[in-house]
Amino acid sequence: MPAVIEVSCINCDMCVPECPNEAISMGTRHYEVDPLLCTECIGYYDKPTCIAVCPLDCITLV
């Protein structure tokens, strides 16, 4: 289940440097997660770190 960034994202840049797989990049209007690269941080962190650092809680797992 890859992470998804909702449209409420304000592009605060908190999640981008935290992603160990470089799965987060700028989309048309806000950051997006590449589902082929997202591993939910397995092997790096106990839980998806992008979710942990998001100040708006706009990142979810689908």
MIDOSE-1310 file (N, C-alpha, C; in nm, 2 decimals, decimal comma, always signed):
residues 62
mpav	+0,08/-0,12/+0,00/+0,00/+0,00/+0,00/+0,09/+0,12/+0,00; +0,10/+0,19/-0,11/+0,19/+0,31/-0,11/+0,11/+0,43/-0,05; +0,19/+0,53/-0,01/+0,14/+0,65/+0,04/+0,08/+0,74/-0,07; -0,02/+0,82/-0,03/-0,08/+0,91/-0,13/-0,09/+1,05/-0,06
ievs	-0,05/+1,15/-0,13/-0,06/+1,28/-0,08/-0,19/+1,35/-0,13; -0,27/+1,40/-0,04/-0,40/+1,46/-0,07/-0,38/+1,60/-0,13; -0,49/+1,65/-0,19/-0,48/+1,78/-0,25/-0,47/+1,89/-0,14; -0,48/+1,87/-0,02/-0,47/+1,97/+0,09/-0,32/+2,00/+0,11
cinc	-0,23/+1,93/+0,05/-0,08/+1,95/+0,06/-0,05/+2,09/+0,03; +0,03/+2,15/+0,11/+0,08/+2,29/+0,08/+0,22/+2,30/+0,04; +0,28/+2,19/+0,00/+0,42/+2,18/-0,05/+0,52/+2,24/+0,05; +0,51/+2,20/+0,17/+0,59/+2,25/+0,28/+0,73/+2,20/+0,27
dmcv	+0,75/+2,09/+0,20/+0,89/+2,03/+0,18/+0,93/+1,94/+0,30; +0,85/+1,92/+0,39/+0,89/+1,83/+0,51/+0,91/+1,69/+0,47; +0,83/+1,64/+0,38/+0,83/+1,49/+0,35/+0,94/+1,46/+0,25; +0,98/+1,54/+0,16/+1,07/+1,51/+0,05/+1,20/+1,46/+0,11
pecp	+1,27/+1,53/+0,19/+1,40/+1,48/+0,24/+1,40/+1,36/+0,33; +1,28/+1,33/+0,38/+1,26/+1,22/+0,47/+1,24/+1,08/+0,40; +1,21/+1,09/+0,27/+1,18/+0,96/+0,20/+1,31/+0,90/+0,16; +1,33/+0,77/+0,21/+1,46/+0,70/+0,18/+1,47/+0,65/+0,04
neai	+1,35/+0,65/-0,03/+1,35/+0,59/-0,17/+1,33/+0,70/-0,28; +1,33/+0,82/-0,23/+1,31/+0,93/-0,33/+1,18/+0,92/-0,41; +1,08/+0,87/-0,34/+0,95/+0,84/-0,41/+0,86/+0,97/-0,42; +0,90/+1,08/-0,35/+0,81/+1,20/-0,35/+0,87/+1,30/-0,44
smgt	+0,79/+1,35/-0,53/+0,83/+1,46/-0,62/+0,72/+1,55/-0,64; +0,75/+1,67/-0,70/+0,65/+1,77/-0,73/+0,56/+1,72/-0,85; +0,43/+1,73/-0,82/+0,34/+1,69/-0,93/+0,29/+1,82/-0,99; +0,18/+1,82/-1,06/+0,12/+1,94/-1,12/+0,09/+2,05/-1,02
rhye	+0,03/+2,01/-0,91/-0,01/+2,12/-0,81/+0,05/+2,10/-0,67; +0,08/+1,97/-0,64/+0,14/+1,94/-0,51/+0,23/+1,82/-0,52; +0,29/+1,79/-0,41/+0,38/+1,67/-0,41/+0,30/+1,54/-0,44; +0,36/+1,45/-0,50/+0,30/+1,32/-0,53/+0,40/+1,21/-0,49
vdpl	+0,34/+1,09/-0,46/+0,43/+0,97/-0,43/+0,42/+0,88/-0,55; +0,54/+0,83/-0,59/+0,55/+0,73/-0,70/+0,52/+0,60/-0,63; +0,41/+0,53/-0,67/+0,38/+0,40/-0,60/+0,47/+0,29/-0,64; +0,55/+0,31/-0,74/+0,65/+0,21/-0,78/+0,78/+0,22/-0,69
lcte	+0,80/+0,33/-0,63/+0,91/+0,36/-0,55/+0,88/+0,35/-0,40; +0,76/+0,37/-0,36/+0,72/+0,38/-0,22/+0,72/+0,24/-0,16; +0,79/+0,22/-0,05/+0,80/+0,09/+0,02/+0,74/+0,11/+0,16; +0,68/+0,22/+0,19/+0,63/+0,25/+0,32/+0,74/+0,25/+0,42
cigy	+0,86/+0,28/+0,38/+0,98/+0,29/+0,46/+1,03/+0,16/+0,52; +0,97/+0,05/+0,47/+1,01/-0,08/+0,53/+1,16/-0,10/+0,51; +1,23/-0,14/+0,61/+1,37/-0,15/+0,61/+1,45/-0,03/+0,65; +1,38/+0,08/+0,66/+1,44/+0,21/+0,70/+1,38/+0,26/+0,84
ydkp	+1,25/+0,26/+0,85/+1,18/+0,32/+0,96/+1,07/+0,22/+1,01; +1,02/+0,24/+1,13/+0,91/+0,16/+1,18/+0,78/+0,19/+1,11; +0,76/+0,31/+1,07/+0,64/+0,35/+1,00/+0,68/+0,45/+0,89; +0,59/+0,48/+0,79/+0,62/+0,57/+0,69/+0,65/+0,71/+0,75
tcia	+0,78/+0,75/+0,72/+0,82/+0,88/+0,78/+0,76/+1,00/+0,72; +0,71/+0,99/+0,60/+0,65/+1,11/+0,54/+0,52/+1,14/+0,61; +0,45/+1,04/+0,66/+0,33/+1,06/+0,73/+0,36/+1,12/+0,87; +0,47/+1,07/+0,93/+0,51/+1,12/+1,06/+0,55/+1,26/+1,06
vcpl	+0,60/+1,31/+0,96/+0,65/+1,45/+0,96/+0,55/+1,55/+0,89; +0,45/+1,50/+0,83/+0,35/+1,59/+0,76/+0,27/+1,67/+0,87; +0,29/+1,81/+0,86/+0,22/+1,89/+0,96/+0,07/+1,90/+0,94; +0,02/+1,86/+0,82/-0,12/+1,87/+0,79/-0,19/+1,74/+0,79
dcit	-0,12/+1,63/+0,81/-0,18/+1,50/+0,80/-0,25/+1,47/+0,67; -0,19/+1,52/+0,56/-0,25/+1,50/+0,43/-0,19/+1,38/+0,35; -0,11/+1,30/+0,42/-0,05/+1,18/+0,36/-0,12/+1,05/+0,42; -0,17/+0,97/+0,34/-0,23/+0,84/+0,39/-0,18/+0,72/+0,31
lv	-0,21/+0,61/+0,36/-0,17/+0,48/+0,29/-0,30/+0,43/+0,22; -0,29/+0,39/+0,10/-0,41/+0,33/+0,03/-0,38/+0,19/-0,01
